Amino acid sequence: MVRADEPLRVAVVDGDVIQRAALQRRLTARGHAPTPLRNPGDLLAALRNGWRFGLLLLNPSDTVPWNELAAACRQQGLPMLLLTDDPLWHAPPEFDALSRNHGIVDFAALPMADHELEWRMRTLISRARGPVPHTARTDDVVCGDYRLLVQRRTVLHRGRELKLDPREFELACMLFRNPDHLLTRDFLWIALWKQLPRKGARALDIAAAGVRKKLDLREENGVLLRAAYKRGYELLTVAPQEVAPRFAFSSS
């Protein structure tokens, strides 16, 4: 359990950067600890990497993988408050099931006064029996021929030991735990440096380049590290049958 004097860790998921920043400021002003996330995919990636939150605030106007999100909230007892400026928003069946069977989901239309927002948040937390403390994952990560030994902070590739710098290893863990999923730059910066990037900051790109080079991430080894311009990074898994045709044209 989180102590009463600890700030409430709140995941703020909203694709609208202005709305997300405004809600983040409101929560910070009331003593909470908001973590801004661009989309539900980043939230699910965070939960898979061991992040724990006391509450989720979500804008349902974004594209939401409701089945996966509902399963994650149900498994972790994570209360979810949906905030939208569309009073006619239609709840999906997964939302209704969580609300009816678990009581950890609520819906509210914006705008909303701070005191009402706080009341709704506290009511949901009470139903979920309090927030869960953050715990880092310590299980090993396996993807193809790569095995990341979290306790030893070492990578094994086909029996060969590969070394990464501490920040590179943390980045590799997040990428390998979320293969074929784009992790946004904001998400990675918050995860690695606990803050959003400053304009022109290159630390993430330097760390990604180190991971790519030191782990030899290329088609022949079954994984590629793809940079999506101004968006983030994605670890792509490549099936053997996808690699062979590319080699057929390598001499041309």
C-alpha positions as a Markdown table, in Angstrom:
| # | Residue | x | y | z |
|---|---|---|---|---|
| 1 | Met | 0.0 | 0.0 | 0.0 |
| 2 | Val | 1.1 | 3.6 | -0.7 |
| 3 | Arg | 1.4 | 5.7 | 2.5 |
| 4 | Ala | -1.1 | 8.4 | 3.0 |
| 5 | Asp | 1.6 | 11.1 | 2.8 |
| 6 | Glu | 2.8 | 9.8 | -0.6 |
| 7 | Pro | 1.5 | 11.6 | -3.8 |
| 8 | Leu | -1.0 | 9.6 | -5.9 |
| 9 | Arg | 0.6 | 8.2 | -9.0 |
| 10 | Val | -1.8 | 9.0 | -11.9 |
| 11 | Ala | -1.4 | 7.9 | -15.5 |
| 12 | Val | -2.8 | 10.7 | -17.8 |
| 13 | Val | -3.5 | 9.3 | -21.2 |
| 14 | Asp | -4.6 | 11.8 | -23.8 |
| 15 | Gly | -3.5 | 12.3 | -27.4 |
| 16 | Asp | -4.2 | 16.0 | -27.2 |
| 17 | Val | -1.0 | 17.5 | -25.9 |
| 18 | Ile | -2.7 | 20.7 | -24.7 |
| 19 | Gln | -5.4 | 18.9 | -22.8 |
| 20 | Arg | -2.9 | 16.5 | -21.4 |
| 21 | Ala | -0.7 | 19.3 | -20.1 |
| 22 | Ala | -3.6 | 21.1 | -18.6 |
| 23 | Leu | -4.8 | 18.1 | -16.7 |
| 24 | Gln | -1.2 | 17.4 | -15.6 |
| 25 | Arg | -1.0 | 20.9 | -14.1 |
| 26 | Arg | -4.3 | 20.5 | -12.3 |
| 27 | Leu | -3.2 | 17.2 | -10.7 |
| 28 | Thr | 0.3 | 18.6 | -9.8 |
| 29 | Ala | -1.3 | 21.6 | -8.1 |
| 30 | Arg | -3.3 | 19.3 | -5.9 |
| 31 | Gly | -0.3 | 17.3 | -4.8 |
| 32 | His | -0.5 | 14.3 | -7.1 |
| 33 | Ala | 2.2 | 12.8 | -9.3 |
| 34 | Pro | 0.9 | 12.6 | -12.9 |
| 35 | Thr | 2.7 | 10.7 | -15.6 |
| 36 | Pro | 1.7 | 11.9 | -19.1 |
| 37 | Leu | 1.3 | 9.3 | -21.8 |
| 38 | Arg | 0.4 | 9.9 | -25.4 |
| 39 | Asn | -1.8 | 6.9 | -26.1 |
| 40 | Pro | -3.2 | 3.7 | -24.5 |
| 41 | Gly | -0.4 | 1.7 | -26.2 |
| 42 | Asp | 2.2 | 3.6 | -24.2 |
| 43 | Leu | 0.2 | 2.9 | -21.0 |
| 44 | Leu | 0.0 | -0.9 | -21.8 |
| 45 | Ala | 3.7 | -0.9 | -22.5 |
| 46 | Ala | 4.4 | 0.9 | -19.2 |
| 47 | Leu | 2.3 | -1.7 | -17.3 |
| 48 | Arg | 4.1 | -4.6 | -19.1 |
| 49 | Asn | 7.4 | -3.0 | -17.9 |
| 50 | Gly | 6.3 | -3.1 | -14.3 |
| 51 | Trp | 5.0 | 0.5 | -13.8 |
| 52 | Arg | 2.3 | 0.8 | -11.2 |
| 53 | Phe | -0.3 | 3.6 | -10.9 |
| 54 | Gly | -3.0 | 4.4 | -8.3 |
| 55 | Leu | -5.3 | 5.7 | -11.0 |
| 56 | Leu | -5.8 | 6.1 | -14.7 |
| 57 | Leu | -7.3 | 9.2 | -16.4 |
| 58 | Leu | -8.1 | 8.4 | -20.0 |
| 59 | Asn | -9.5 | 10.4 | -22.9 |
| 60 | Pro | -11.7 | 7.8 | -24.6 |
| 61 | Ser | -11.8 | 9.8 | -27.9 |
| 62 | Asp | -8.5 | 8.2 | -28.8 |
| 63 | Thr | -8.4 | 4.8 | -30.4 |
| 64 | Val | -8.4 | 2.4 | -27.4 |
| 65 | Pro | -7.7 | -1.4 | -27.4 |
| 66 | Trp | -10.6 | -1.9 | -24.9 |
| 67 | Asn | -10.2 | -5.6 | -24.5 |
| 68 | Glu | -6.5 | -5.4 | -23.5 |
| 69 | Leu | -7.0 | -2.3 | -21.4 |
| 70 | Ala | -9.9 | -3.7 | -19.5 |
| 71 | Ala | -8.0 | -6.9 | -18.8 |
| 72 | Ala | -5.0 | -4.9 | -17.5 |
| 73 | Cys | -7.1 | -2.8 | -15.3 |
| 74 | Arg | -9.0 | -5.8 | -14.0 |
| 75 | Gln | -5.8 | -7.8 | -13.3 |
| 76 | Gln | -4.1 | -4.9 | -11.5 |
| 77 | Gly | -7.1 | -3.4 | -9.8 |
| 78 | Leu | -6.3 | -0.2 | -11.6 |
| 79 | Pro | -9.3 | 2.3 | -11.3 |
| 80 | Met | -10.0 | 4.2 | -14.5 |
| 81 | Leu | -11.7 | 7.6 | -14.9 |
| 82 | Leu | -12.7 | 8.4 | -18.5 |
| 83 | Leu | -12.8 | 12.2 | -19.2 |
| 84 | Thr | -14.3 | 13.5 | -22.4 |
| 85 | Asp | -15.9 | 16.7 | -23.7 |
| 86 | Asp | -18.5 | 14.6 | -25.6 |
| 87 | Pro | -21.5 | 14.1 | -23.3 |
| 88 | Leu | -23.0 | 11.7 | -25.9 |
| 89 | Trp | -19.9 | 9.4 | -25.8 |
| 90 | His | -21.1 | 5.8 | -26.0 |
| 91 | Ala | -19.4 | 3.3 | -23.6 |
| 92 | Pro | -18.1 | 0.1 | -25.1 |
| 93 | Pro | -19.1 | -3.3 | -23.6 |
| 94 | Glu | -15.8 | -3.7 | -21.9 |
| 95 | Phe | -16.3 | -0.5 | -20.0 |
| 96 | Asp | -19.8 | -1.5 | -18.9 |
| 97 | Ala | -18.5 | -4.9 | -17.7 |
| 98 | Leu | -15.7 | -3.3 | -15.6 |
| 99 | Ser | -18.2 | -0.8 | -14.1 |
| 100 | Arg | -20.8 | -3.4 | -13.4 |
| 101 | Asn | -18.6 | -6.2 | -12.1 |
| 102 | His | -15.7 | -4.4 | -10.5 |
| 103 | Gly | -16.8 | -0.9 | -9.8 |
| 104 | Ile | -13.4 | 0.6 | -10.7 |
| 105 | Val | -14.5 | 2.6 | -13.8 |
| 106 | Asp | -16.3 | 5.9 | -14.0 |
| 107 | Phe | -17.1 | 8.3 | -16.8 |
| 108 | Ala | -17.4 | 12.1 | -16.6 |
| 109 | Ala | -17.9 | 14.9 | -19.1 |
| 110 | Leu | -15.7 | 18.0 | -19.2 |
| 111 | Pro | -15.4 | 20.7 | -18.1 |
| 112 | Met | -15.2 | 19.8 | -14.4 |
| 113 | Ala | -14.3 | 21.7 | -11.3 |
| 114 | Asp | -11.2 | 20.6 | -9.4 |
| 115 | His | -13.2 | 19.6 | -6.3 |
| 116 | Glu | -15.5 | 17.3 | -8.4 |
| 117 | Leu | -12.5 | 15.8 | -10.2 |
| 118 | Glu | -10.8 | 15.1 | -6.8 |
| 119 | Trp | -14.0 | 13.6 | -5.4 |
| 120 | Arg | -14.4 | 11.2 | -8.4 |
| 121 | Met | -10.8 | 10.2 | -8.2 |
| 122 | Arg | -10.9 | 9.4 | -4.5 |
| 123 | Thr | -14.2 | 7.5 | -4.8 |
| 124 | Leu | -12.7 | 5.2 | -7.5 |
| 125 | Ile | -9.5 | 4.7 | -5.4 |
| 126 | Ser | -11.6 | 3.7 | -2.4 |
| 127 | Arg | -13.5 | 1.1 | -4.5 |
| 128 | Ala | -10.2 | -0.3 | -5.7 |
| 129 | Arg | -9.0 | -0.5 | -2.0 |
| 130 | Gly | -6.1 | 2.0 | -2.5 |
| 131 | Pro | -3.3 | 2.5 | -5.0 |
| 132 | Val | -0.5 | 0.0 | -5.6 |
| 133 | Pro | 3.1 | 0.9 | -5.1 |
| 134 | His | 5.5 | 1.0 | -8.0 |
| 135 | Thr | 7.6 | -2.1 | -8.3 |
| 136 | Ala | 10.2 | -2.7 | -11.0 |
| 137 | Arg | 10.0 | -5.9 | -13.0 |
| 138 | Thr | 12.9 | -8.3 | -12.3 |
| 139 | Asp | 12.0 | -11.2 | -14.6 |
| 140 | Asp | 14.3 | -12.0 | -17.5 |
| 141 | Val | 13.2 | -10.9 | -21.0 |
| 142 | Val | 13.4 | -13.4 | -23.9 |
| 143 | Cys | 12.9 | -12.4 | -27.6 |
| 144 | Gly | 14.2 | -14.7 | -30.3 |
| 145 | Asp | 17.8 | -15.6 | -29.6 |
| 146 | Tyr | 18.2 | -12.7 | -27.2 |
| 147 | Arg | 17.9 | -13.1 | -23.4 |
| 148 | Leu | 18.1 | -10.1 | -21.1 |
| 149 | Leu | 19.2 | -11.1 | -17.6 |
| 150 | Val | 17.6 | -8.3 | -15.5 |
| 151 | Gln | 19.2 | -9.1 | -12.2 |
| 152 | Arg | 22.7 | -9.3 | -13.8 |
| 153 | Arg | 21.9 | -6.4 | -16.3 |
| 154 | Thr | 23.5 | -8.5 | -19.0 |
| 155 | Val | 22.3 | -9.6 | -22.5 |
| 156 | Leu | 23.0 | -13.1 | -23.9 |
| 157 | His | 22.8 | -13.7 | -27.6 |
| 158 | Arg | 23.3 | -17.3 | -28.7 |
| 159 | Gly | 25.4 | -17.9 | -25.7 |
| 160 | Arg | 27.6 | -14.8 | -26.1 |
| 161 | Glu | 27.5 | -12.2 | -23.4 |
| 162 | Leu | 26.9 | -8.6 | -24.5 |
| 163 | Lys | 27.4 | -5.6 | -22.3 |
| 164 | Leu | 25.3 | -2.4 | -22.3 |
| 165 | Asp | 25.6 | 0.8 | -20.3 |
| 166 | Pro | 22.9 | 1.1 | -17.5 |
| 167 | Arg | 20.6 | 3.5 | -19.5 |
| 168 | Glu | 21.0 | 1.4 | -22.6 |
| 169 | Phe | 20.0 | -1.7 | -20.7 |
| 170 | Glu | 16.9 | -0.1 | -19.4 |
| 171 | Leu | 16.0 | 1.0 | -22.9 |
| 172 | Ala | 16.6 | -2.5 | -24.3 |
| 173 | Cys | 14.4 | -4.0 | -21.6 |
| 174 | Met | 11.5 | -1.8 | -22.6 |
| 175 | Leu | 12.0 | -2.4 | -26.3 |
| 176 | Phe | 12.3 | -6.2 | -25.9 |
| 177 | Arg | 9.3 | -6.4 | -23.6 |
| 178 | Asn | 7.2 | -4.6 | -26.2 |
| 179 | Pro | 8.3 | -6.1 | -29.6 |
| 180 | Asp | 6.5 | -4.8 | -32.7 |
| 181 | His | 5.0 | -1.9 | -30.7 |
| 182 | Leu | 6.0 | 1.8 | -31.2 |
| 183 | Leu | 7.2 | 3.3 | -28.0 |
| 184 | Thr | 6.9 | 7.1 | -28.2 |
| 185 | Arg | 9.7 | 9.5 | -27.4 |
| 186 | Asp | 7.8 | 11.1 | -24.5 |
| 187 | Phe | 7.2 | 7.7 | -23.0 |
| 188 | Leu | 10.8 | 6.6 | -23.3 |
| 189 | Trp | 12.1 | 9.9 | -21.9 |
| 190 | Ile | 9.8 | 9.7 | -18.9 |
| 191 | Ala | 10.8 | 6.1 | -18.3 |
| 192 | Leu | 14.5 | 6.7 | -18.5 |
| 193 | Trp | 15.0 | 10.3 | -17.3 |
| 194 | Lys | 11.8 | 10.9 | -15.3 |
| 195 | Gln | 11.0 | 14.0 | -17.4 |
| 196 | Leu | 10.0 | 15.1 | -20.8 |
| 197 | Pro | 12.8 | 15.9 | -23.2 |
| 198 | Arg | 14.2 | 19.4 | -23.7 |
| 199 | Lys | 14.2 | 20.8 | -27.2 |
| 200 | Gly | 17.2 | 19.3 | -29.2 |
| 201 | Ala | 18.0 | 16.7 | -26.5 |
| 202 | Arg | 19.8 | 13.7 | -28.1 |
| 203 | Ala | 20.3 | 11.4 | -25.1 |
| 204 | Leu | 17.6 | 9.0 | -26.2 |
| 205 | Asp | 18.9 | 8.7 | -29.8 |
| 206 | Ile | 22.4 | 8.1 | -28.5 |
| 207 | Ala | 21.2 | 5.3 | -26.2 |
| 208 | Ala | 19.2 | 3.8 | -29.0 |
| 209 | Ala | 22.2 | 3.8 | -31.3 |
| 210 | Gly | 24.3 | 2.1 | -28.6 |
| 211 | Val | 21.6 | -0.6 | -28.2 |
| 212 | Arg | 21.4 | -1.2 | -31.9 |
| 213 | Lys | 25.2 | -1.4 | -32.3 |
| 214 | Lys | 26.2 | -3.4 | -29.2 |
| 215 | Leu | 23.3 | -6.0 | -29.6 |
| 216 | Asp | 23.8 | -6.1 | -33.4 |
| 217 | Leu | 20.1 | -5.6 | -34.1 |
| 218 | Arg | 19.7 | -6.6 | -37.8 |
| 219 | Glu | 17.6 | -8.9 | -40.0 |
| 220 | Glu | 20.1 | -11.8 | -39.7 |
| 221 | Asn | 19.6 | -11.8 | -36.0 |
| 222 | Gly | 15.8 | -11.7 | -36.2 |
| 223 | Val | 15.2 | -8.2 | -34.8 |
| 224 | Leu | 15.5 | -4.7 | -36.1 |
| 225 | Leu | 15.4 | -1.4 | -34.2 |
| 226 | Arg | 13.4 | 1.1 | -36.2 |
| 227 | Ala | 13.4 | 4.8 | -35.5 |
| 228 | Ala | 10.1 | 6.5 | -36.4 |
| 229 | Tyr | 11.0 | 10.1 | -37.2 |
| 230 | Lys | 9.9 | 12.5 | -34.3 |
| 231 | Arg | 7.7 | 9.7 | -32.9 |
| 232 | Gly | 9.8 | 7.0 | -31.2 |
| 233 | Tyr | 11.4 | 3.6 | -31.5 |
| 234 | Glu | 10.1 | 0.2 | -32.4 |
| 235 | Leu | 11.7 | -3.2 | -32.0 |
| 236 | Leu | 10.6 | -5.2 | -35.1 |
| 237 | Thr | 10.8 | -9.0 | -35.0 |
| 238 | Val | 11.7 | -10.6 | -38.4 |
| 239 | Ala | 10.6 | -14.1 | -39.2 |
| 240 | Pro | 13.2 | -16.3 | -41.1 |
| 241 | Gln | 11.1 | -16.5 | -44.2 |
| 242 | Glu | 11.1 | -12.7 | -44.3 |
| 243 | Val | 14.9 | -12.4 | -44.2 |
| 244 | Ala | 15.7 | -14.8 | -47.1 |
| 245 | Pro | 14.2 | -12.9 | -50.0 |
| 246 | Arg | 16.1 | -9.7 | -49.0 |
| 247 | Phe | 19.4 | -11.6 | -49.2 |
| 248 | Ala | 18.5 | -12.7 | -52.8 |
| 249 | Phe | 18.9 | -9.2 | -54.0 |
| 250 | Ser | 21.8 | -8.1 | -51.8 |
| 251 | Ser | 24.4 | -8.5 | -54.6 |
| 252 | Ser | 22.5 | -6.2 | -57.0 |
